[in-house]
Amino acid sequence: MRRRLRKGEDDADVDMTPMLDIVFIMLIFFIVTATFLSEQGIDVTPPPPPPPDQPENPNPKPAIAVYVDGKNQCSVDGRGTECDRVALAVERILADKPGANIILKVNELATHGNFVYLKDNFDSRGLQSKIEIIPADS
């Protein structure tokens, strides 16, 4: 007996409709069950200037200046500090200057992650800080 070999095209069709149905059902399931987080942004708008008729405070509160330069190097009151130890250095200075304001000065060339890390560190410790963005040319 001889077998006949077909030399034409094979007609092997795969029905994709059930697979597409399953994909759309899974897509709808994941969209419905997804939870969306509402993250808070950091407000970097400066406060309004004081009115011109307000007298200057003769005894201003002391301030602690935290500076991050364009190369992501941190300093606290002019002393170089590792960026992950800035909050500890600020707490140490606050022991000597209770009630001091914390001013976070960040060069605009510094990475955003470094700035957010410092701000989050201060916020988690309950330290209020003011933010000042320094232009790159200064």
C-alpha positions in Angstrom: 0.0 0.0 0.0 1.2 3.4 -0.9 0.7 6.4 1.2 -0.2 9.5 -0.5 1.7 12.5 0.7 0.1 15.9 0.5 2.3 18.6 -0.8 -0.1 21.4 -0.1 -0.8 23.6 2.9 -2.0 22.2 6.2 -5.3 23.5 7.4 -4.7 23.5 11.2 -6.7 26.4 12.6 -6.7 27.2 16.3 -9.8 29.0 17.6 -8.5 31.9 19.7 -12.0 33.1 20.9 -11.9 31.2 24.3 -8.4 32.4 25.1 -9.4 36.0 24.4 -12.5 35.6 26.6 -10.3 34.4 29.4 -7.9 37.3 28.9 -10.6 39.9 29.0 -12.2 38.3 32.1 -8.8 38.4 33.9 -8.2 42.0 32.8 -11.6 43.1 34.2 -10.9 41.2 37.4 -7.6 42.9 38.0 -9.0 46.3 37.2 -11.9 45.9 39.6 -9.8 44.4 42.4 -6.9 46.9 42.1 -6.4 49.3 45.0 -5.1 52.8 44.1 -3.0 54.7 46.6 -3.3 58.4 46.9 0.1 59.6 47.7 0.7 63.1 49.1 3.2 65.4 47.5 5.6 67.7 49.2 4.5 71.4 49.2 7.4 73.5 48.1 5.7 76.8 47.7 7.4 79.5 49.8 5.4 81.3 52.5 4.2 84.8 51.7 6.5 87.7 52.7 5.5 89.4 56.0 3.6 92.7 55.7 5.9 95.8 55.4 4.4 97.4 58.5 5.2 94.4 60.8 8.3 95.1 63.0 11.3 92.8 62.9 11.6 90.3 65.7 14.6 91.3 67.8 15.1 87.8 69.1 14.6 85.4 66.1 14.6 81.7 66.7 17.8 79.9 66.0 18.0 77.9 62.8 19.7 74.7 61.8 20.7 74.7 58.1 20.8 71.4 56.3 22.4 71.8 52.9 22.5 69.3 50.0 24.8 70.4 47.2 24.7 69.4 43.5 26.9 66.4 44.1 24.5 65.0 46.8 26.8 65.7 49.7 25.0 66.8 52.8 26.1 69.2 55.6 24.4 70.3 58.8 25.3 73.8 60.0 28.4 73.9 57.7 29.7 70.5 58.9 29.9 67.7 56.3 27.6 64.8 57.3 26.6 61.5 55.7 23.1 62.0 54.3 21.7 59.0 56.2 22.9 60.6 59.4 21.5 64.1 58.9 18.4 63.5 61.1 20.6 62.3 64.0 22.9 65.3 63.7 19.9 67.6 63.6 18.4 66.0 66.7 21.8 66.4 68.5 21.9 70.1 67.6 18.2 70.5 68.7 19.2 69.3 72.2 21.5 72.4 72.4 19.1 74.7 70.6 15.6 73.7 71.6 12.8 75.1 69.4 15.2 75.8 66.5 13.9 76.0 62.9 15.2 73.4 60.4 15.9 74.8 57.0 16.4 72.2 54.3 18.4 73.9 51.5 18.7 71.7 48.4 20.6 72.5 45.2 18.5 72.0 42.2 21.1 69.6 40.7 20.7 67.2 43.7 18.8 64.1 43.1 15.1 64.1 44.0 15.5 60.9 46.0 18.0 62.4 48.3 15.7 65.4 49.0 12.6 63.2 49.6 14.7 60.9 51.9 15.7 63.8 54.1 12.2 65.3 54.2 10.6 61.9 55.0 13.3 61.4 57.7 12.4 64.7 59.3 8.7 64.1 59.1 8.9 60.6 60.6 10.7 62.0 63.6 8.2 64.8 64.0 10.6 67.5 63.0 9.1 70.5 61.1 11.3 71.7 58.3 11.2 74.5 55.8 12.4 73.8 52.2 14.5 76.1 50.1 15.6 75.2 46.6 18.9 76.8 45.6 19.5 77.6 41.9 22.4 75.6 40.3 24.4 78.7 39.4 25.0 79.8 43.0 
